[in-house]
Amino acid sequence: MFDRSERDKLLQQKERLLDASDDVEVQDDPMKQYNFVIACYNTDQNRVGTIELKPMPEYCLYHYFWKILSNPCFLLIYILLIMVPALGALLYLLILIACIEYFIGLSHFRANQRRVPDPFQNMIFCPELCKAAKSINKYYEIDANGIFF
């Protein structure tokens, strides 16, 4: 991992880095967030050795269920609707399919974790840059020739 002095050198070039950075919007869906991290990892600079990790399959049904079930009001309504006889069977089947999709994604996560236990090994975490950018989700592509150590 990078030590404090290397992070300080990045901070000295803060303005140039902030001008060259991209704002990236990642949805709240955990599978989409994980796939964003895997896409960042799979770039040549961030990869550990030659190991490329596979993203999780993104399922539409799981995405919608995540939105619904992460909101307490919608969750309560959903639970009440499950008690309606015919509609309840359909809603129960849909949530069962979403659970299967979740466990398929979990198997991809575990396979990747076995291949590379620490995918952030070649990445730099610099909270000072995030604070300066007023963003917790900045992705900087830094040209190695542009950083003077």
Wavefront OBJ file of the C-alpha trace (Angstrom):
o trace
v 0.000 0.000 0.000
v 1.085 3.589 -0.430
v 2.551 5.458 2.503
v 1.803 8.957 3.731
v 4.596 10.655 1.743
v 3.248 9.303 -1.555
v -0.229 10.583 -0.689
v 1.291 13.980 0.150
v 2.903 14.093 -3.285
v -0.495 13.449 -4.843
v -1.964 16.259 -2.754
v 0.662 18.659 -4.070
v -0.667 18.008 -7.565
v -4.282 18.228 -6.399
v -5.471 20.962 -8.795
v -4.154 19.204 -11.876
v -5.674 15.924 -10.750
v -9.049 17.497 -9.990
v -9.143 19.057 -13.450
v -8.409 15.700 -15.092
v -10.775 13.593 -12.984
v -14.108 12.144 -14.010
v -17.288 12.263 -11.966
v -18.700 8.774 -11.894
v -22.220 8.000 -10.796
v -22.771 4.547 -9.402
v -26.229 3.385 -8.469
v -27.151 2.112 -5.015
v -27.526 -1.454 -6.244
v -24.678 -3.457 -4.609
v -24.084 -5.503 -7.764
v -23.615 -2.359 -9.858
v -21.275 -0.898 -7.221
v -19.237 -4.089 -7.168
v -19.035 -4.158 -10.962
v -17.781 -0.560 -10.937
v -14.970 -1.550 -8.570
v -14.152 -4.572 -10.746
v -14.061 -2.358 -13.870
v -11.596 -0.051 -12.071
v -9.562 -3.031 -10.922
v -9.373 -4.551 -14.419
v -7.483 -1.564 -15.840
v -3.814 -2.356 -16.489
v -2.562 -0.056 -13.722
v -4.753 -1.455 -10.943
v -4.641 -5.155 -11.737
v -2.702 -7.452 -9.406
v -0.386 -9.389 -11.707
v -2.243 -10.561 -14.800
v -5.347 -11.697 -12.941
v -8.505 -10.206 -14.400
v -11.657 -10.449 -12.285
v -15.106 -11.201 -13.671
v -17.977 -8.804 -12.949
v -21.227 -10.031 -11.461
v -24.104 -10.540 -13.860
v -26.522 -7.618 -13.458
v -30.128 -8.707 -13.251
v -33.005 -6.322 -13.819
v -35.254 -8.048 -11.280
v -32.612 -7.879 -8.536
v -32.047 -4.189 -9.264
v -35.752 -3.373 -8.848
v -36.081 -5.492 -5.728
v -33.075 -3.743 -4.218
v -34.774 -0.381 -4.785
v -38.060 -1.608 -3.331
v -36.742 -3.560 -0.358
v -34.178 -0.965 0.722
v -36.990 1.516 1.381
v -38.829 0.632 4.635
v -42.193 1.985 3.427
v -42.090 -0.028 0.206
v -40.930 -3.080 2.147
v -43.953 -2.847 4.455
v -46.317 -2.496 1.487
v -44.634 -5.447 -0.227
v -45.027 -7.622 2.868
v -48.700 -6.690 3.098
v -49.230 -7.473 -0.598
v -47.645 -10.923 -0.152
v -50.583 -11.761 2.149
v -53.074 -11.281 -0.718
v -53.746 -14.855 -1.948
v -53.123 -14.833 -5.747
v -50.913 -11.771 -5.828
v -48.899 -13.047 -2.854
v -47.867 -16.214 -4.704
v -46.614 -14.169 -7.661
v -44.749 -11.691 -5.437
v -43.237 -14.540 -3.441
v -42.054 -16.191 -6.681
v -40.490 -12.911 -7.829
v -38.602 -12.427 -4.580
v -37.438 -16.040 -4.750
v -36.021 -15.400 -8.252
v -34.321 -12.220 -6.989
v -32.741 -14.253 -4.154
v -31.426 -16.793 -6.668
v -29.951 -13.919 -8.700
v -28.318 -12.601 -5.523
v -26.693 -15.960 -4.743
v -25.405 -16.253 -8.325
v -23.767 -12.848 -7.889
v -22.404 -13.909 -4.499
v -20.738 -16.932 -6.098
v -18.981 -14.586 -8.581
v -17.838 -12.407 -5.674
v -16.429 -15.382 -3.755
v -14.639 -16.721 -6.846
v -13.032 -13.314 -7.404
v -12.091 -13.073 -3.738
v -10.322 -16.433 -3.915
v -8.354 -15.259 -6.969
v -7.395 -11.830 -5.533
v -7.969 -11.353 -1.786
v -7.132 -7.616 -1.912
v -8.173 -6.014 -5.234
v -7.303 -2.540 -3.865
v -3.637 -3.461 -3.487
v -2.483 -1.287 -6.415
v -4.968 1.541 -5.854
v -4.360 4.715 -3.880
v -6.882 5.851 -1.287
v -6.465 9.536 -0.581
v -9.291 10.980 1.551
v -7.792 14.460 1.251
v -8.335 14.437 -2.531
v -11.893 13.190 -2.068
v -12.543 15.981 0.422
v -11.068 18.591 -1.940
v -13.234 17.269 -4.774
v -16.284 17.192 -2.462
v -16.966 13.693 -3.701
v -16.610 10.238 -2.217
v -16.634 8.621 -5.638
v -13.924 10.159 -7.816
v -11.984 8.076 -10.252
v -8.625 9.480 -11.257
v -6.695 8.099 -14.164
v -3.202 9.243 -13.322
v -0.478 9.083 -15.913
v 2.615 7.694 -14.193
v 4.792 10.146 -16.131
v 2.873 13.071 -14.628
v 3.660 12.247 -11.007
v 7.078 13.263 -9.789
v 8.233 11.237 -6.785
l 1 2 3 4 5 6 7 8 9 10 11 12 13 14 15 16 17 18 19 20 21 22 23 24 25 26 27 28 29 30 31 32 33 34 35 36 37 38 39 40 41 42 43 44 45 46 47 48 49 50 51 52 53 54 55 56 57 58 59 60 61 62 63 64 65 66 67 68 69 70 71 72 73 74 75 76 77 78 79 80 81 82 83 84 85 86 87 88 89 90 91 92 93 94 95 96 97 98 99 100 101 102 103 104 105 106 107 108 109 110 111 112 113 114 115 116 117 118 119 120 121 122 123 124 125 126 127 128 129 130 131 132 133 134 135 136 137 138 139 140 141 142 143 144 145 146 147 148 149
